[in-house]
Amino acid sequence: MRVTENANYNTMLENIHRGKSKLEDLQTQSATLKKMNRPSDDPVGAAKVLEVRTDKVNNEQFQMNAKLANSFLLNTDHAVEDLSEIVVRAKEIAVGQASGASSTKESRRGVAEEVNQLYQRAISTANRRIGDRYLFGGYKNQTSPVSAEGRYMGDDGEIMIEVAKEVYLGMNVPGHQVFNTNVKASLDQRNLQQNQQGPARTLASEAEGPEGEPVPMGAQNVNLFQELNALKIALNTGDLDAIRGTLERFDEMHGQLISVRSKISARVNSLDGTLSAMERHNLTNAQLTSQIEDADMAQVMSDLAKQETVYRNSLASSRHLVQPTLLDFLK
């Protein structure tokens, strides 16, 4: 079969273009340090990289959510700790003033002012916020959850935030779980307690719990602010029985606050574990992406030198394959 000059010429151009294309690809890899610069370089690898990058973006959002929840819970824990200190100090005052032998009318009125300051401090702590969100308001976190009279104006909403794929965690503790507790009381003492304690504490048959549900029979709904106010009134009036009656309720409230702090600590530990798991997952994804995308520079430089030699030899051999004629110049 006769090989024409035109066939030789086309073969030479094809070989030169192929060598030049390979040389350009290797030069691009050496410049970008990546062996996959276009999806067409590795379609399967490109799909995997896109999947990993999407996962990375999702994890970054989950990490932001987890850090927000962690900050919210830590500030809530500090507030509950302050309330616990207030309850402990109020109980110390009640213990010191519960006996007529160890206290006088003047001393009781003196410490009543300290109890009033504890009350104001408790109101301020209950209305603590982070940014523009109040800690204890539930869903109503744009307005103060506790009024100056100690009335809770929030709701029982628990804000759930996604900290991992399909994993939700409550980032707040509704105020009713912090400021209220139920104390068991004997029904035989019902009338006596109602007469002595007034509207500050209501027994089971007439009371509703923090969420509007009836309190169990024989239980007493105790509110932190009402107890502090009742102690202040008892100190000013010299009612020793009422002062002694606050001791058990302060113990119950202190136990409730400890329970809330335990719940918060459990959530914070869960967030820490979730963040650590996401960081490990991101590291694994980064390693996988590097394996797919990053070029082996030693191999690239070796291939580049070899391909450059091939390209130069291809140009040199083409001069012998196609001899210039007068017809070439006429084309």
For each residue, the residues with C-beta under 8 A, 3 or more apart:
1:
2:
3: 7 8
4: 7 8
5: 8 9 322
6: 9 10
7: 3 4 10 11
8: 3 4 5 11 12 321 322
9: 5 6 12 13 322
10: 6 7 13 14
11: 7 8 14 15
12: 8 9 15 16 318 321 322
13: 9 10 16 17
14: 10 11 17 18
15: 11 12 18 19 314 318
16: 12 13 19 20 311 314 315 318
17: 13 14 20 21
18: 14 15 21 22
19: 15 16 22 23 307 310 311 314
20: 16 17 23 24 311
21: 17 18 24 25
22: 18 19 25 26 307
23: 19 20 26 27 304 307 308 311
24: 20 21 27 28
25: 21 22 28 29
26: 22 23 29 30 300 303 304 307
27: 23 24 30 31 304
28: 24 25 31 32 37
29: 25 26 32 33 34 35 37 295 300
30: 26 27 33 295 297 300 301 304
31: 27 28
32: 28 29 37 295
33: 29 30 294 295 297
34: 29 37 293 294 295
35: 29 41 42 293 294 295 296 300
36: 41 42 45 46 49 292 293
37: 28 29 32 34 41
38: 41
39: 42 43 46
40: 43
41: 35 36 37 38 45 46
42: 35 36 39 45 46 292
43: 39 40 46 47
44: 47 48
45: 36 41 42 48 49 292 293
46: 36 39 41 42 43 49 50
47: 43 44 50 51
48: 44 45 51 52 288 292
49: 36 45 46 52 53 289 292 293
50: 46 47 53 54
51: 47 48 54 55
52: 48 49 55 56 285 288 289
53: 49 50 56 57 289
54: 50 51 57 58
55: 51 52 58 59 281 285
56: 52 53 59 60 282 285
57: 53 54 60 61
58: 54 55 61 62 165
59: 55 56 62 63 278 281 282
60: 56 57 63 64
61: 57 58 64 65
62: 58 59 65 66 162 163 164 165 274 278
63: 59 60 66 67 275 278
64: 60 61 67 68
65: 61 62 68 69 161 162 163
66: 62 63 69 70 163 271 274 275 278
67: 63 64 70 71 275
68: 64 65 71 72 161 171
69: 65 66 72 73 161 163 169 171 267 271
70: 66 67 73 74 268 271 272 275
71: 67 68 74 75 130
72: 68 69 75 76 130 133 135 171 172
73: 69 70 76 77 171 172 264 267 268 271
74: 70 71 77 78 268
75: 71 72 78 79 128 130 135
76: 72 73 79 80 135 136 172 173 264
77: 73 74 80 81 261 264 265 268
78: 74 75 81 82
79: 75 76 82 83 125 126 128 135 136
80: 76 77 83 84 173 178 257 260 261 264
81: 77 78 84 85 261
82: 78 79 85 86 121 125
83: 79 80 86 87 122 125 126 178 224 257
84: 80 81 87 88 254 257 258 261
85: 81 82 88 89
86: 82 83 89 90 118 121 122 125 228
87: 83 84 90 91 224 250 253 254 257
88: 84 85 91 92 254
89: 85 86 92 93 118
90: 86 87 93 94 115 118 227 228 231 246 250
91: 87 88 94 95 246 247 250 251 254
92: 88 89 95 96
93: 89 90 96 97 111 114 115 231 235
94: 90 91 97 98 231 243 244 246 247 250
95: 91 92 98 247
96: 92 93 102 103 111
97: 93 94 102 103 107 108 111 235 243
98: 94 95 103 240 243 244 247
99: 102 103 240
100: 103 240
101:
102: 96 97 99
103: 96 97 98 99 100 107 108
104: 107 108
105: 108 109 238
106: 109 110
107: 97 103 104 110 111
108: 97 103 104 105 111 112 235 236 238
109: 105 106 112 113 235 236
110: 106 107 113 114
111: 93 96 97 107 108 114 115 235
112: 108 109 115 116 232 235 236
113: 109 110 116 117
114: 93 110 111 117 118
115: 90 93 111 112 118 119 228 231 232 235
116: 112 113 119 120 232
117: 113 114 120 121
118: 86 89 90 114 115 121 122 228
119: 115 116 122 123 150 225 228 229 232
120: 116 117 123 124
121: 82 86 117 118 124 125
122: 83 86 118 119 125 126 224 225 228
123: 119 120 126 127 146 148 150 225
124: 120 121 127 128
125: 79 82 83 86 121 122 128
126: 79 83 122 123 136 145 146 175 178 179 225
127: 123 124 134 136 144 145 146
128: 75 79 124 125 134 135 136
129: 132 133 134 135 141
130: 71 72 75 133 135
131:
132: 129 142
133: 72 129 130 137 141 142
134: 127 128 129 137 140 141 142 143 144 145 154
135: 72 75 76 79 128 129 130 141 172 173
136: 76 79 126 127 128 145 146 154 172 173 174 175 178 179
137: 133 134 140 141 142 143 144 145 153 154 155 175
138: 141 145 154 155 156 157 158 159 172 174 175
139: 154 155 157 159
140: 134 137 143 145 153 154 155 157
141: 129 133 134 135 137 138 145 154 159 172
142: 132 133 134 137
143: 134 137 140 153
144: 127 134 137 147 153
145: 126 127 134 136 137 138 140 141 152 153 154 175
146: 123 126 127 136 150 151 152 153 154 175 179 225
147: 144 150 151 153
148: 123
149:
150: 119 123 146 147 223 224 225 226 228 229
151: 146 147
152: 145 146 175 176 179 180 210 223
153: 137 140 143 144 145 146 147
154: 134 136 137 138 139 140 141 145 146 157 174 175 176
155: 137 138 139 140 174
156: 138 174 176 177 210 211
157: 138 139 140 154 174
158: 138 170 172 173 174
159: 138 139 141 170 171 172
160: 168 169 170 171
161: 65 68 69 168 169 170 171
162: 62 65 165 166 167 168
163: 62 65 66 69 167 168 169 271 274
164: 62 167 274 277 278
165: 58 62 162
166: 162
167: 162 163 164 274
168: 160 161 162 163
169: 69 160 161 163 267 270 271
170: 158 159 160 161 173 267
171: 68 69 72 73 159 160 161
172: 72 73 76 135 136 138 141 158 159
173: 76 80 135 136 158 170 177 178 260 263 264
174: 136 138 154 155 156 157 158 177 178 210
175: 126 136 137 138 145 146 152 154 178 179
176: 152 154 156 179 180 210 211
177: 156 173 174 180 210 260
178: 80 83 126 136 173 174 175 224 256 257 260
179: 126 136 146 152 175 176 223 224 225
180: 152 176 177 209 210 221 222 223 224 256
181: 221 222 252 253 255 256
182: 209 215 216 219 220 221 222
183: 219 220 222 248 249 252
184: 218 219 220
185: 189 190 193 203 204 218 219 220
186: 189 190 218
187: 190 203 217 218
188:
189: 185 186 192 193
190: 185 186 187 193 194 203 205
191: 194 195
192: 189 195 196
193: 185 189 190 196 197 201 203 220 245
194: 190 191 197 198 202 203
195: 191 192
196: 192 193 239 241 242 245
197: 193 194 200 201 230 242 245
198: 194 230
199: 202
200: 197 223 226 227 229 230
201: 193 197 220 221 222 223 226 227 230 249
202: 194 199 206 207 220 221
203: 185 187 190 193 194 206 207 218 219 220
204: 185 207 214 215 216 217 218 219 220
205: 190 217
206: 202 203
207: 202 203 204 214 215 220 221
208: 212 213 214 215 221
209: 180 182 212 213 214 215 221
210: 152 156 174 176 177 180 221
211: 156 176
212: 208 209
213: 208 209
214: 204 207 208 209
215: 182 204 207 208 209 219 220 221
216: 182 204 219
217: 187 204 205
218: 184 185 186 187 203 204
219: 182 183 184 185 203 204 215 216
220: 182 183 184 185 193 201 202 203 204 207 215 249
221: 180 181 182 201 202 207 208 209 210 215
222: 180 181 182 183 201 226 227 249 252 253
223: 150 152 179 180 200 201 226 227
224: 83 87 122 150 178 179 180 227 228 253
225: 119 122 123 126 146 150 179 228 229
226: 150 200 201 222 223 229 230
227: 90 200 201 222 223 224 230 231 246 249 250 253
228: 86 90 115 118 119 122 150 224 225 231 232
229: 119 150 200 225 226 232 233
230: 197 198 200 201 226 227 233 234 242 246
231: 90 93 94 115 227 228 234 235 243 246
232: 112 115 116 119 228 229 235 236
233: 229 230 236 237 239 242
234: 230 231 237 238 239 240 242 243 246
235: 93 97 108 109 111 112 115 231 232 238 243
236: 108 109 112 232 233
237: 233 234 242
238: 105 108 234 235
239: 196 233 234 242 243
240: 98 99 100 234 243 244
241: 196 244 245
242: 196 197 230 233 234 237 239 245 246
243: 94 97 98 231 234 235 239 240 246
244: 94 98 240 241 247
245: 193 196 197 241 242 248 249
246: 90 91 94 227 230 231 234 242 243 249 250
247: 91 94 95 98 244 250 251
248: 183 245 251 252
249: 183 201 220 222 227 245 246 252 253
250: 87 90 91 94 227 246 247 253 254
251: 91 247 248 254 255
252: 181 183 222 248 249 255 256
253: 87 181 222 224 227 249 250 256 257
254: 84 87 88 91 250 251 257 258
255: 181 251 252 258 259
256: 178 180 181 252 253 259 260
257: 80 83 84 87 178 253 254 260 261
258: 84 254 255 261 262
259: 255 256 262 263
260: 80 173 177 178 256 257 263 264
261: 77 80 81 84 257 258 264 265
262: 258 259 265 266
263: 173 259 260 266 267
264: 73 76 77 80 173 260 261 267 268
265: 77 261 262 268 269
266: 262 263 269 270
267: 69 73 169 170 263 264 270 271
268: 70 73 74 77 264 265 271 272
269: 265 266 272 273
270: 169 266 267 273 274
271: 66 69 70 73 163 169 267 268 274 275
272: 70 268 269 275 276
273: 269 270 276 277
274: 62 66 163 164 167 270 271 277 278
275: 63 66 67 70 271 272 278 279
276: 272 273 279 280
277: 164 273 274 280 281
278: 59 62 63 66 164 274 275 281 282
279: 275 276 282 283
280: 276 277 283 284
281: 55 59 277 278 284 285
282: 56 59 278 279 285 286
283: 279 280 286 287
284: 280 281 287 288
285: 52 55 56 281 282 288 289
286: 282 283 289 290
287: 283 284 290 291
288: 48 52 284 285 291 292
289: 49 52 53 285 286 292 293
290: 286 287 293 294
291: 287 288 294
292: 36 42 45 48 49 288 289
293: 34 35 36 45 49 289 290
294: 33 34 35 290 291
295: 29 30 32 33 34 35 299 300
296: 35 299 300
297: 30 33 300 301
298: 301 302
299: 295 296 302 303
300: 26 29 30 35 295 296 297 303 304
301: 30 297 298 304 305
302: 298 299 305 306
303: 26 299 300 306 307
304: 23 26 27 30 300 301 307 308
305: 301 302 308 309
306: 302 303 309 310
307: 19 22 23 26 303 304 310 311
308: 23 304 305 311 312
309: 305 306 312 313
310: 19 306 307 313 314
311: 16 19 20 23 307 308 314 315
312: 308 309 315 316
313: 309 310 316 317
314: 15 16 19 310 311 317 318
315: 16 311 312 318 319
316: 312 313 319 320
317: 313 314 320 321
318: 12 15 16 314 315 321 322
319: 315 316 322
320: 316 317 323
321: 8 12 317 318
322: 5 8 9 12 318 319
323: 320
324: 328 329
325: 328 329
326: 329 330
327: 330 331
328: 324 325 331
329: 324 325 326
330: 326 327
331: 327 328
